[in-house]
Amino acid sequence: MGMKAVVLSIVAALAASSSVGSETIKLPAPDGDSGVTVTQALKARHSERAFADKELSPELLSGVLWAANGFNRPDKRTNATGLNKQEISVYAIMKSGAYRYDAKGNALVKVCDEDLRPAVAGHQSFAATAPVSLLIAADVSDSIYTGARSSLSNYDAGIVSGNIYLYCAANGLATVCRRSMDNDALKKALNLPDTTMLHLNHPIGYPSGGKGTTVGASSAKAERNREAMRLFEKCINTNDLELGRKLISDKAAFDTPVSPTPLYGAEGYLSVVTLMRKSFPDVQWKLVDMVAEEKTVAVQWECSGTFNGDEPFAGLQPNGRRFSTTVMNFYTFDDDGKIFKDVAATGIAGILKGIGAIK
């Protein structure tokens, strides 16, 4: 929402973050609306071996783990397994340590403090540069995994790999499926029994933008921006400053009549949202539609609220009347995928009519 236009009209003033304990990282709930269609993801699916020096957002990490091996029904997974054995486990290997994905608890449980990414990379050092590698393991202690069915878990691991590929393609992430790794070192560090097989691993990160970037990178950035706007909707409706800092550049400057100098970053942006709520405490923005490109996203918002706050608006005292109006905004993103510019076409007439200032 463009700050100058927003405050002049007041209308468009109008991830999940993680709770980290000493041994467990609680993940934000996976966003069921992120990404693109299955067909689009299949078209965009590819292997990429170059990664940006940037950590994955908690929302994306949660999403790719859920896609790999999460629960999409009370007792069933996103990944199919032979005979419904559900023998697959996924480990997130990061700089801060190694974690087992607890799908039921939607959390990462630390099992090792060591950075095991070099062990996952093996002789292919590029893999150690990814911020996270997902390690696909299988418990084959059941006697079913013998004879003709001894390779059953291999196929199950392949299904998990396919899920990871599709989620990354749909959400603008780079990944590649690998078999190479230091199995012995990893099993020792993770304290895994001999009946655990390490099948595949997926280094995952944001595309580097350099040599490793593919033809699909522009489309991937557009989808990244779409995901950012979905989180932005949550941010402005909850005044979530921590989330706002992840979405809005610290260098973004917003001109507003309430301040003689520009307001900067998420703090400045949300201060105007706070101003709006003084007149309309229940004001909400619903993302109706958007068109996303590599650098710019156009969004149609539906803005509504009740004029029952403590502050007057447009010369009127609060009267309990409700408004609903359409607001258009154009957001520009920087190279880090954060909002740094915003132009608004506000729906001031809809607000004024709704609260009785005009007929």
C-alpha positions as CSV (number, residue, x, y, z in Angstrom):
1,M,0.0,0.0,0.0
2,G,1.5,3.3,-1.1
3,M,2.1,5.2,2.1
4,K,1.6,8.8,0.9
5,A,-1.7,7.9,-0.8
6,V,-2.6,5.6,2.0
7,V,-2.3,8.3,4.7
8,L,-3.9,11.0,2.6
9,S,-6.9,8.7,2.1
10,I,-6.1,6.5,5.2
11,V,-7.6,3.6,3.4
12,A,-4.6,1.8,2.2
13,A,-2.7,2.3,5.3
14,L,-4.5,-0.2,5.2
15,A,6.2,-17.1,7.9
16,A,5.8,-18.0,10.6
17,S,7.9,-17.4,12.5
18,S,9.5,-20.2,14.4
19,S,9.6,-20.7,18.2
20,V,13.0,-22.2,18.8
21,G,13.8,-24.2,21.9
22,S,17.2,-25.7,22.9
23,E,16.5,-28.9,21.0
24,T,13.3,-28.3,18.9
25,I,12.3,-25.8,16.2
26,K,8.6,-25.4,16.0
27,L,7.7,-24.7,12.3
28,P,4.9,-22.4,11.0
29,A,2.0,-24.2,9.5
30,P,2.5,-25.1,5.9
31,D,0.7,-22.7,3.5
32,G,-1.8,-24.8,1.6
33,D,-2.2,-22.1,-1.0
34,S,1.4,-21.4,-1.9
35,G,3.0,-22.2,-5.3
36,V,1.4,-22.8,-8.7
37,T,-0.6,-25.5,-10.4
38,V,0.7,-29.0,-10.7
39,T,1.1,-28.6,-14.5
40,Q,3.1,-25.4,-14.1
41,A,5.3,-27.0,-11.5
42,L,6.0,-30.0,-13.8
43,K,6.9,-27.5,-16.6
44,A,9.3,-25.7,-14.2
45,R,10.8,-28.7,-12.6
46,H,14.6,-29.0,-13.1
47,S,17.8,-29.7,-11.3
48,E,19.9,-26.7,-10.2
49,R,23.3,-26.8,-8.5
50,A,24.0,-23.2,-7.5
51,F,22.5,-21.6,-4.4
52,A,22.2,-18.1,-3.1
53,D,23.9,-17.3,0.2
54,K,20.6,-16.8,2.0
55,E,18.7,-18.9,4.5
56,L,15.4,-20.4,3.6
57,S,12.4,-18.7,5.3
58,P,10.7,-20.8,8.0
59,E,7.5,-20.9,5.9
60,L,9.3,-22.4,2.9
61,L,11.3,-24.8,5.0
62,S,8.0,-26.0,6.6
63,G,6.4,-26.3,3.2
64,V,9.1,-28.4,1.6
65,L,9.3,-30.7,4.6
66,W,5.5,-31.1,4.5
67,A,5.6,-31.8,0.8
68,A,8.3,-34.4,1.2
69,N,7.0,-36.4,4.1
70,G,4.1,-34.6,5.9
71,F,0.6,-35.6,6.8
72,N,-2.1,-34.6,4.4
73,R,-4.7,-36.7,6.3
74,P,-4.8,-37.8,10.0
75,D,-2.8,-40.9,9.4
76,K,-1.6,-40.7,5.8
77,R,1.4,-38.9,4.3
78,T,1.9,-36.7,1.3
79,N,4.2,-39.4,0.0
80,A,3.0,-42.9,-0.9
81,T,4.9,-45.9,0.4
82,G,4.7,-49.6,-0.6
83,L,2.2,-51.6,1.6
84,N,1.6,-48.3,3.5
85,K,4.7,-49.0,5.6
86,Q,5.5,-45.3,6.1
87,E,9.1,-46.2,6.7
88,I,10.6,-43.0,5.4
89,S,12.1,-40.3,7.6
90,V,13.5,-37.0,6.5
91,Y,16.4,-35.1,8.1
92,A,17.1,-31.4,7.6
93,I,20.9,-30.9,7.5
94,M,21.8,-27.2,8.2
95,K,24.7,-25.1,9.5
96,S,23.2,-25.1,13.0
97,G,23.0,-28.9,13.1
98,A,21.0,-31.9,11.9
99,Y,17.3,-32.2,12.7
100,R,14.7,-35.0,12.3
101,Y,11.5,-33.8,10.8
102,D,8.6,-34.5,13.2
103,A,5.6,-34.4,10.9
104,K,3.0,-34.9,13.5
105,G,4.4,-32.1,15.7
106,N,5.3,-30.0,12.6
107,A,8.7,-29.5,14.2
108,L,12.4,-30.1,13.7
109,V,14.0,-32.2,16.5
110,K,17.8,-31.6,16.8
111,V,19.8,-34.8,16.7
112,C,23.3,-33.4,16.1
113,D,25.0,-30.1,16.7
114,E,27.5,-30.6,13.9
115,D,27.2,-29.0,10.4
116,L,26.9,-32.2,8.4
117,R,26.5,-30.5,5.0
118,P,30.0,-31.5,3.9
119,A,29.2,-35.1,4.7
120,V,26.0,-34.8,2.6
121,A,28.0,-33.2,-0.2
122,G,30.7,-35.9,-0.3
123,H,33.0,-35.2,-3.3
124,Q,30.6,-32.7,-4.8
125,S,31.4,-29.6,-2.8
126,F,28.7,-27.4,-4.4
127,A,26.1,-29.3,-2.3
128,A,27.6,-28.0,0.9
129,T,26.8,-24.4,-0.1
130,A,23.0,-25.0,0.1
131,P,21.5,-23.6,3.3
132,V,19.7,-26.9,3.9
133,S,19.9,-30.4,2.6
134,L,17.0,-32.9,3.1
135,L,18.3,-36.4,3.7
136,I,15.8,-39.2,2.9
137,A,16.2,-42.2,5.1
138,A,14.3,-45.5,5.5
139,D,13.8,-47.9,8.4
140,V,14.1,-51.3,6.8
141,S,14.0,-53.3,10.1
142,D,10.7,-55.0,9.1
143,S,11.3,-58.5,7.7
144,I,9.1,-57.4,4.7
145,Y,12.2,-55.7,3.2
146,T,13.9,-58.9,2.2
147,G,14.0,-61.0,-1.0
148,A,11.9,-59.6,-3.8
149,R,10.9,-56.6,-1.7
150,S,14.3,-55.7,-0.5
151,S,14.4,-52.6,-2.8
152,L,10.9,-51.4,-1.9
153,S,12.1,-48.5,0.2
154,N,14.2,-47.3,-2.8
155,Y,11.1,-46.6,-4.7
156,D,9.4,-45.0,-1.7
157,A,12.4,-42.6,-1.4
158,G,12.0,-41.7,-5.1
159,I,8.5,-40.6,-4.4
160,V,9.7,-38.3,-1.7
161,S,12.3,-36.9,-4.0
162,G,9.6,-36.2,-6.6
163,N,7.5,-34.3,-4.0
164,I,10.6,-32.2,-3.1
165,Y,11.3,-31.4,-6.7
166,L,7.7,-30.2,-7.4
167,Y,7.5,-28.1,-4.3
168,C,10.8,-26.4,-5.1
169,A,9.7,-25.8,-8.7
170,A,6.4,-24.3,-7.6
171,N,8.0,-22.0,-5.0
172,G,11.0,-20.7,-6.8
173,L,13.6,-22.8,-5.0
174,A,16.7,-24.5,-6.4
175,T,17.4,-28.2,-5.8
176,V,18.9,-31.4,-7.2
177,C,18.4,-35.0,-6.3
178,R,21.7,-36.8,-5.3
179,R,22.8,-40.2,-4.2
180,S,26.4,-39.3,-3.5
181,M,27.1,-38.7,0.3
182,D,29.3,-40.1,3.1
183,N,26.9,-42.7,4.4
184,D,29.1,-43.9,7.2
185,A,29.8,-40.5,8.6
186,L,26.2,-39.5,8.4
187,K,24.8,-42.6,10.1
188,K,27.4,-42.3,12.9
189,A,26.7,-38.6,13.5
190,L,22.9,-39.1,13.4
191,N,23.2,-42.2,15.6
192,L,21.2,-44.3,13.1
193,P,21.1,-48.1,13.4
194,D,22.3,-50.5,10.7
195,T,18.7,-51.1,9.7
196,T,18.4,-47.5,8.5
197,M,19.2,-46.9,4.8
198,L,20.2,-43.5,3.5
199,H,18.8,-43.3,0.0
200,L,18.9,-39.8,-1.4
201,N,19.5,-36.2,-0.5
202,H,18.3,-32.8,-1.8
203,P,20.4,-29.6,-1.3
204,I,17.8,-26.8,-1.3
205,G,18.1,-23.0,-1.5
206,Y,17.2,-19.9,-3.3
207,P,18.5,-19.7,-6.9
208,S,22.0,-18.1,-7.0
209,G,21.1,-15.8,-9.9
210,G,24.4,-16.7,-11.4
211,K,25.7,-19.5,-13.5
212,G,23.3,-22.0,-12.0
213,T,20.2,-20.0,-12.9
214,T,17.9,-21.6,-15.5
215,V,15.4,-20.3,-18.0
216,G,12.7,-20.8,-15.3
217,A,14.3,-18.3,-12.9
218,S,12.2,-15.4,-13.9
219,S,9.0,-17.4,-13.4
220,A,10.4,-18.7,-10.1
221,K,10.9,-15.1,-8.9
222,A,7.4,-14.2,-9.9
223,E,6.1,-17.1,-7.8
224,R,8.4,-16.1,-4.9
225,N,6.8,-12.6,-5.1
226,R,3.3,-14.2,-5.0
227,E,4.2,-16.1,-1.9
228,A,5.5,-12.9,-0.3
229,M,2.2,-11.1,-1.0
230,R,0.3,-14.0,0.7
231,L,2.4,-13.5,3.8
232,F,2.1,-9.7,3.4
233,E,-1.7,-10.1,3.7
234,K,-1.2,-11.9,7.0
235,C,1.3,-9.3,8.1
236,I,-0.9,-6.2,7.7
237,N,-3.9,-8.0,9.2
238,T,-2.1,-9.0,12.3
239,N,0.5,-6.1,12.6
240,D,3.2,-8.8,12.7
241,L,6.4,-6.7,12.9
242,E,8.7,-9.7,12.8
243,L,7.0,-11.0,9.7
244,G,7.1,-7.5,8.2
245,R,10.8,-7.3,8.6
246,K,11.1,-10.4,6.5
247,L,9.0,-9.0,3.7
248,I,9.8,-5.2,3.6
249,S,13.3,-3.9,2.9
250,D,14.9,-1.8,5.7
251,K,15.8,0.7,2.9
252,A,12.2,1.1,1.7
253,A,11.1,4.7,2.3
254,F,7.5,5.7,2.6
255,D,6.4,9.3,2.3
256,T,3.5,10.3,4.6
257,P,1.9,13.5,5.7
258,V,2.0,12.3,9.4
259,S,5.8,12.7,9.3
260,P,8.0,15.5,7.8
261,T,10.6,12.8,6.8
262,P,10.0,9.4,5.2
263,L,9.2,6.4,7.3
264,Y,11.5,3.4,6.7
265,G,11.1,-0.3,6.6
266,A,8.5,-2.5,8.3
267,E,8.3,-0.2,11.3
268,G,7.3,2.8,9.2
269,Y,4.9,0.8,7.1
270,L,3.0,-0.8,10.0
271,S,2.9,2.5,11.9
272,V,0.4,3.7,9.3
273,V,-1.6,0.5,9.6
274,T,-1.7,1.2,13.4
275,L,-3.0,4.7,12.6
276,M,-5.8,3.3,10.5
277,R,-6.9,1.0,13.3
278,K,-7.4,4.0,15.7
279,S,-10.5,4.8,13.6
280,F,-11.3,1.3,12.3
281,P,-10.1,-1.3,14.9
282,D,-11.3,-4.3,12.9
283,V,-10.0,-3.1,9.5
284,Q,-9.0,-6.1,7.3
285,W,-7.5,-6.5,3.9
286,K,-8.4,-9.5,1.8
287,L,-6.2,-10.4,-1.2
288,V,-8.7,-10.8,-4.0
289,D,-6.4,-11.1,-7.1
290,M,-2.9,-10.4,-8.1
291,V,-0.6,-10.4,-11.2
292,A,3.0,-11.2,-10.5
293,E,6.2,-10.5,-12.4
294,E,9.9,-10.8,-11.6
295,K,10.1,-7.4,-10.0
296,T,6.5,-6.1,-9.6
297,V,3.2,-7.4,-8.3
298,A,-0.2,-5.8,-8.8
299,V,-2.7,-6.6,-6.1
300,Q,-6.5,-6.1,-5.8
301,W,-7.4,-5.8,-2.1
302,E,-10.9,-5.8,-0.6
303,C,-10.7,-3.5,2.4
304,S,-13.4,-3.4,5.1
305,G,-13.9,-2.2,8.6
306,T,-16.2,-0.6,11.2
307,F,-16.0,3.1,12.2
308,N,-16.1,2.5,15.9
309,G,-12.6,3.4,17.1
310,D,-11.3,6.2,19.3
311,E,-10.2,8.6,16.5
312,P,-12.3,10.7,14.1
313,F,-11.9,10.3,10.3
314,A,-12.5,12.8,7.6
315,G,-13.9,15.2,10.2
316,L,-16.4,12.7,11.4
317,Q,-16.7,11.2,14.9
318,P,-16.9,7.4,15.1
319,N,-20.5,6.3,14.3
320,G,-20.4,2.5,14.1
321,R,-21.0,2.4,10.4
322,R,-19.2,-0.2,8.3
323,F,-17.4,0.2,4.9
324,S,-16.1,-2.1,2.2
325,T,-14.1,-0.9,-0.8
326,T,-11.6,-2.0,-3.4
327,V,-8.0,-0.9,-3.2
328,M,-5.3,-1.5,-5.9
329,N,-1.6,-1.5,-5.1
330,F,1.6,-2.0,-7.1
331,Y,4.6,-3.4,-5.2
332,T,8.2,-3.4,-6.4
333,F,10.6,-6.0,-5.1
334,D,14.4,-5.8,-4.7
335,D,16.9,-8.5,-5.6
336,D,16.5,-10.1,-2.1
337,G,12.7,-10.6,-2.7
338,K,11.7,-7.8,-0.3
339,I,9.2,-4.9,-1.0
340,F,11.0,-1.6,-1.4
341,K,8.4,0.5,-3.3
342,D,4.6,0.7,-3.2
343,V,2.2,2.7,-5.3
344,A,-1.5,2.7,-4.3
345,A,-4.7,3.6,-6.1
346,T,-6.9,4.0,-3.0
347,G,-10.6,3.4,-2.5
348,I,-11.2,6.5,-0.4
349,A,-14.6,7.1,-1.9
350,G,-15.7,3.7,-0.7
351,I,-14.7,4.4,2.8
352,L,-16.3,7.9,2.9
353,K,-19.5,6.6,1.5
354,G,-19.5,3.6,3.9
355,I,-19.1,5.8,7.0
356,G,-21.6,8.4,5.8
357,A,-19.2,11.3,5.0
358,I,-20.6,11.4,1.4
359,K,-23.7,10.1,-0.3
